[in-house]
Amino acid sequence: MAFATVHDRYSEEEITRYYQQGLWRDYTLFDALERQVAERGDKVFGTDSTTSYTFTELRDTALRLATGLVRRGIAAGDRVAVQIPSWTDFFVIATALSRIGAILVPIMPIYRRDEVGYIVETAGVVAAITTDHYRGFDHADLFLDLRRTSATLRDVIVVRGQTLPPGTVAYADVLADVHPAAAAAEIGPGVGPDDPFAVVFSSGTTSRPKGCLHTFNTMACGARLLGVGWHYSESDVQFGPSPVTHTTGLVTSFLLPLLHGASSHLMEQWEPREALERIAKFGCTGCVSATTFLQMILRVYDPNVHDASTMRFWTSAGAPIPGSFVLEARAAFPNMQVLSLYGRTENITTTMCTLDDPPERSVTSDGRALPLQEVRIVDEEGKEVPRGQEGDIGYRGSMNCLEYIGQPEETARNYTADGFHRSGDLGIMDADGYVRVTGRLKDIVIRGGLNISVRQVEDLLAAHPAVEDVAVVAMPDQEMGEKACAYIVFAEGQAPLTLAQIRDYLLGHGLAIQKVPERLEIVTSLPTTATGKIQKHLLRADIAAKLAAEKA
């Protein structure tokens, strides 16, 4: 399988400029780790609920694993799937693959046969590193089943397995008993920072996920720029409740602290009270997560019981953030900055509010472009629209993936003539360059020819004390084409609102009557990806099916 190169995506002028600006550097992930070993080798870098690694231990174990993988035939350019919970083993595996030059293909633990099979086939995975039974599901058995029909998958390696299924190999048995110096010689020179590093699949909020091909530089650049925005240093301890096998976790729980000589604590299974205990125990200082994680923290936080005083910032990402929620979180944690971020698998971070921005910006916006990056709001033809006008959010800069693997037409279609990658997300940019995400292009409700962006409706509903979570989607209508349907999770102890009460509430807040939802679906939870993005395509399909059944 031939992949795009950095020269296919970026011009020689851009490549030279990114290096001159320090956005890209001439060292790899493993080189970065070696630098930390030289400066602070005995410092604990990564922890989870049961294990820990110092920088030196991480380097030495990664070399042992890399040697063992090479002996099993894994070579530079091979794709290796990794589907494990947020364990420190991931740090070792990603580092070992980088040292070989093999390409990391992280897969979130919640994915099952349909998604995993698609990823294995699309990426041409040759080996899978996974676990066996975790939270009632046998991951090793899944890969063994996929191997029977896969043209590429050979090895299934089991991490922290309770049993070793026939046809698999234990992770511990792959670790070679070799001295670091001898390992380096056996592995060979590896690859460079502009060679393929990872294929990360998008969350699939609208359709099949796309495999985004990144180099180490395109991903590490994101970690460096985020570090600037958060005033990051070696004193920081990153708290990681987001899956480390997705962009958020990979960049902010691994690359960010590693590049800065900081530490990282992973939380494999979310529980808000335990999260607060972990924050206190490990002295965590920063976190990046979907908004829902912080919402759950707020519901259980008791200042007389919990100590979150070490936290400097909590950045909410993965979904639009209601301004009312930002204000609530800041009131509960006055010493912690609550920031907003709009990121994508394709380009790591599109916009963000930093610690240097006025606090109210996180209430009214999703931030602006990071340093030396460009964001533009464009129309259907790819031309920039006037400030204050809604359009497609486009990004151009040093964090863009090289391609959607195996989808050259889709890759080309998403770029404007002057190189801005269209997101498919709607937004409005103000005079100062701050962007407010208003919805997705496919989230628009087109009611009688009127385009309704659902973000405004969702923000108003989210501010109601009876509403815990909300998503507004288009539902088919024979007369108007589409109408708005609100899926609402009501807060515990609150009486559910009726559709009439919702109508009166929204009209009382100045919403145009055409934008008021015309159907209410009360649910106990909304379907989300592992990174917290609401899967609105599932809600659209659900309401369409219900309407069809009612007509039958």
N, C-alpha and C positions, 0 to 999 in steps of 0.2 A: 504493500500500500504506500503510494507516494503522497507525502504531505507538502503543503505550501511551505516555503522558506521565508525567513525574515525579509529577504530581498523581493519576494513576491508581494508582500504586504506594504513594506516601507521603502521609500526612495533612499538613495544613497545620501542625499542631503539630510533627510530626517534621521537616519541612523547616525550620521556624524554629529548632528546637533544634539541628539539625545545623550550620546556619550559625553560630549563637551559640557552639557548641562548637569551631568551627574545622575540623570534619570536612569540610565543604564550603566552598568559597571562591567569590568572585564573579568569577573570571577563568578563561579558557580555556587550552588547551594552548599556543596561539600567544602569548597574553598572558604565560604563564609563561616562554616562550622569550625574549620581548622583555625581560623583567626580567633574565634572565641575560646577555643581550647588553649591557645597560646596565651591569652590574656586572663582568662578566668576559668580554667579547666575544671576546678573542683566545685564550682558553683552549680547548684541544682537548677537545671533548665526546665525539665518537664515533669509534672506529677499528674496522677489520676487518683482514684480512690484507694489503690493498693500498691502502685509502683512509682518509681522515680528514676530519673537519669540526670547525672551531671553532664556538662558539655563533653567531658572526656569519655564518660561511659557511653554517651550517645555516639560519638565518633567511632570508638572501638567496636561497639556492637554493630553499627552500620557497616563497617568494613568486613566484619565476620559474615554478616548476611549477604553483602554484595559478593563476596568470594564464593559463598555457597550457591548463590543464584547463578553466577557465571559457570560454576561446575555443572549446573543443571542445564546449561545451554542458553541462558538468558543473555542477550547481547544488546549493544546500543541500538536504539530504534525499536526494539520489541515493546509491545504494549502489555502492561501488567495491571490487572484490575485489583483494587483493594477495597473490600467491603467488610469493615470491622467497625465496632462501636468506637466512641472517642476514647481510645486507650493510648498510652504513651508508645505502644508498639508502632503506631502510625508514624511517629517521628522517625523511628529507626528505619522503617520500610521506605518512606519517601526519600530519606537521605541515601539509603543504599541504592535505590533505583537511579537517583540523580548521579551517584558516583559511577555507575555502570554506563549511564547514558540511555537506560531504558526509560520508557515513557509511562508516567503514573496515570492510571485511569481510576480515580476515586469514585466509589459508588455508595450512596447513603444506605444505611442498614434497613430502612423501611422499604426499600425497593424489593419487589418480588420477581417472579419468573418473566412477566411481560417486559418490565423495564430492564431487568438485568440481562435477559436474553437479547434484547435490542441493542444494548450497549456493547455486550461481548461481540455480537456480529458486526456492528457498525465500526467499532474500533479495531477489530481483528485481534482481540486479546489472545495472548499465547499462554499466560499463566494467571491464576487467581489466588490472592492471599485473603483468606476469610477466616471465619470461626465456624463452630458447628452449631450447637443449640444456644440461641440467644433470644430471650423473651418469647419462648415458645415456638421459634422457627429454626429449622435446620438449614443453615446457609450452605454448608459443605455439600449436603445432598442436592441442593439446587444446582450448584456448579457441576457436580458429577453428572447430573441429568443433562445439563446443557452441553457437556463435553461429548456426549454420545452423538450429537448431530453437528457439533461445531467443526468447521474446517480448520480452525487455528488453535483452539484451547487444548493445552497439553497437561499442565501441572495444576493441581489444586492443593494449596498449602494451608494448613489449619493452625490458627493462632489461639492460644489459651483454650484448646479443645478439652471437653470432658471425656470424649472418646475419640479414637482415630478411625474414621470410616475407611473401609477397604478402598484402595485406589487413590488415597490422599497421602500426603507426607506431613509430618509434624514440623511446625515452624522451628522448634528447638533443634531438630535434626538437620535443618538446612544451615544453621549457624556453623560456619567452619571454625575449627580450632586452629587459628592462625594468628601470628603476630601482625600488628598493623603495618609494619614495613614490608613484610612478605606479602601481605594482602594487596597492598598498593601495586607491587610489581606484577602480581598474578592478574589483577583486574585490568591493568593497562591504563592508558591516558584518559579515557572517558571522553566527554564531549564539552562543548563550550556553552556560554550563557545565552547564545542566540539560537541554539538548536532546540528541537522540541523537548519540552519539559513535562507537560501534563496535558491530557485531554479531559476537560471538566464538562460534564453534560449539564445543560440548563435545566431548570426545575420542571419545565413542562407545564406551565400554567395555562397554556392555550392549545398545545398539540404535542406531538412527539418531541422529546428533548433533542437539542442539537449539541453535537460534540465540539466544544470550543478548544482549539489548539493554541496553547500558550507556550512561550519560551520562559526560561527562568527570569529573564530580564523583564518581560511584560508583566509577570506576576510580582516579582520583587520590587519593581518600580512602584506598584500600588502600595506595598507595605511601607516603603520608604516615605512616600508622600503622606500616607495616613499618620505615620510617626511624627511628621512635621506638624500636622494639624492637631495632634494630641499631646505635643510637647513630650514625646516618648523618650525614655532613658533606660539605662541598665537597672534602675531601681524599680521599674514597673513589674507587676505580676498580672498577666492577662488571665481573665476568667473566661472559660470557653464552654458555654452551654450549647452552642450551635454545633452541628455535626462537623467534625474535623475533615470528613470526606466530601465536603462541599466548599465552594469558594470562600464563604464567610469564615469557616473554621480553618481552612488551609492557609489563607492569607493572614488572618488576625490572631489565630491561636498558635500558628507555627512560624511562618516567615517573619511576621512583625517582631515578636520577641527574640527570635534567633538573630536577626540582623542587628538588633539593638543591644544584644547581650543581656536581655531581660529574662524573665521566667514565664512559664505558662502552666495553668492548671486546667485540666480537662474534666468535664462532667459528662459521664456517659449516659446517664438517664435523668431526665429533668424532674425535679421536685422542688418547688419554690422555697420551702422551709429549709431543706437540706442545702439549697443553693446559698442561702444567707449564712448558714453555718460554715460552708466551705469558704465563702468570701472572708469571714472573720478568721478562720483557721489559717489560711494561706496568705492573708494580707493582700488580697487582690485589689488592684487599683483601677482596672479598666475592663470594659466589656463591650462587645458588639453582638447584637442579637436581633431577632425579629421583635417587633413591638410587643407581641403577646407575652414574651418572657418577663419583661419588666412589669407588664400589667398584672401578671400573677404574683410577682414579688410584692407589688403594692398591696394586694389583697390580704397577704399574710404578715406583712411587716409590722412588728411591734417594737418601738424604740426602747422599751423597757427590757426586751428580751434579746433583740438582735443588734449586732454592732457592724455597721457597714461604713464606718468612718474612714477606712482606708481608700474607699472608692473615689477616684478623681472624676471619672466620666463614664457614662453609659450611653452608647450610641445605638439608636434604634434604626433598623434597616429592614429590608425585605418586603415592606408593604408601606403604603401611605400612612403617615403618622398624624392622628388628629391633634390639633393645637391644644385642645382641652386636656388631653392626656399628658402632654409635655408639662403643662402648668401643674397638674396634679402631682407628677413625679418630682418636680422641683420643690414643691411644698413639703413632700415627705422626706426628701434627701437634700437639704439646703446646701450641703458642702460638696455635692456631686453635680457636675454639669450634665444635663440631659441634652443630647445632640441628635440631629437628624442626618440621615445618609440615604442617598439613592444610588444603589449599586447594581451591577449586572455581571453575570458570568462572562460575558463578552469582553468587558473592559474594567473589571474590578470595581472601581468607584467612578460614577459619573459626576455627582455633586455631593457636597457634605458641608455641614456647619462645623466649624472648628472651635477650639477653645478661645481663639482670638476674635471670633465673630460676636456681635452684640447678642446677648441671650435671647432676645425676642425673635431673632431670625429662625431659631428652631421651632418657634411657635407658628410662624407665618410662612416658612419655606422648607424645602428639602436641601438647602445649601446651594453652593455654587461650585464651579469647576475648581479642582485642585491646582496648585501652582504649575504653570507651564503646560496646562491642558486646556482644551477648548470645548465648549458646549454651545450649541446653537439650536434654536427652535425653527423647524423647517416645515414647509407645506408639502403637498403631495408630489410636487415636482422637485423637491429637494432645495428649494430656495428659502432663505431666511425670512421669517415673518417679522413684522414690527413688534417691538417690546410691548408686553401686555396682551398680545394675541396668542391664542392657543394653537399648538401645533405639535409635531412629532419631535421628541427630544433626540438630538444628534450629538455624537461625541467624536472628537478627533484628538489623538494624542498617543503617548508612548505605552499605554496599557492595553491597547487593542489586541485581541487574539488574532492569529494569522488567518484563520479560516474556520468555517463549519466543516468538519471533516466529511468527505464524501458528498458534499452538497455545494459544488462550485457555483451553480446558478443562484442558490439561496444566498450564498456569501456575496456575490456580486450585486444582487438585487437590493441588499440592505445598505449599500453605500451610495451617497450622493456623488455627483460629478466631481466635487472638490474634496472628497475623502472623508466626509462625516458619516459615521455608522449610525443608521437610523435604528432607534430602539423599539419602535412600535408602541411606546409609552407617550401619552399626551402630557404636555406641561405648558406653563406660562413663565416667561422670564421677565423680571422687573428691570428697571433702569440700571440697577447696580449689579445685574448678572445673577441674582438669586432666582432659583427655579422652584416652582411648586408643581409637583406631579399631580395631575388632575384625573388620571385614569389611563386605561389602555385604549388604543385605537379600536380593538374589538370589544371594549367595555362600553362603548358609546351606545346609548339608547336612541335610536332614530325614530322619534314619535311624530308621525305625520310630516316628515321632512325636517323636523327640528332635531338637531344634534344635542343630546343631553349628556354631559360628562357626569358620571355618577359620583365623583369624589366630593363635590359640594354637598350632595344629599347625604352621603355616608358620614361626613364630618359633623353635620348637624345632628344626625341620629346618634352618633357615638358620644356626643356631649350630653345626651339625655341620661339622667341618673338610673333609669330602669334598663338601659341598654348596656349589655356587656360586650357584644360583638355584632358587627353588621356587615352585610355585603349586598349591594344593589346590582342587579343584572337585568339584561333585556329579556323580555319574554315575547313570543310571537303574538301578533294581534291582526285579525283579518282586516279590520277597518283602518287602523292607524299604522300598520306595519309592525311596530314594536311598542311595547309599554314597559314601564319600570316595575320590577318585582323586588321587594325587600326581604332578604333572609336575615332574621334577627335572633340572636341568643340573648335572652333577658337575664338580668342579674338575679342571683339567688336572693330570695326574700322580697323581690319586687313583683308586683302584679303586672302581668303582660299587658302591653298596650293593645288597643284595637286599631284596626286600619283607620277608623274615623279619628281616633285620638292622635295617631301619627300625622294624619292630614292636617288637623288643627294646629299641631305643634310646629310642623314645617311651614305652614302658611303664616303662623304667628312670628316666625323668624325671617319672614320676607322672601321665602322661596316661591318662585313662579309656580302656579298651579300645574302647568304642563310637566314639571319635573317631579311632582309628588308621586311616590310609588302607588300603583293601582292594585297591588296585591301584596299580601303579607304571608310569609311562610315562617312559622315559629319552629326553631330547631334547637337542639341541645349543644351543637357545635358546628363549626364551619369546616369543610374539607380544606386542608392545607398541605403544602409540601413540607419537607423536613426543615426548611429554612423559614417557615412561617408565612409563605405567600399563599393567599387564598386561591384555590383552584376554581376560578369562576366558570371555566368551561364545563365543570361537573354540575355547577348550579344551573347554568343555562340549559344543559341537557335534562336536568331533573325537572325544571319547570315546564319545558317543552313537552316532556313525556306526560306530566300530570295534566296539562291542558288537552293533549290529544286523547287521553283516557276519559276525561270528562265529556268530551264531545262524542265519544263512541257510544 
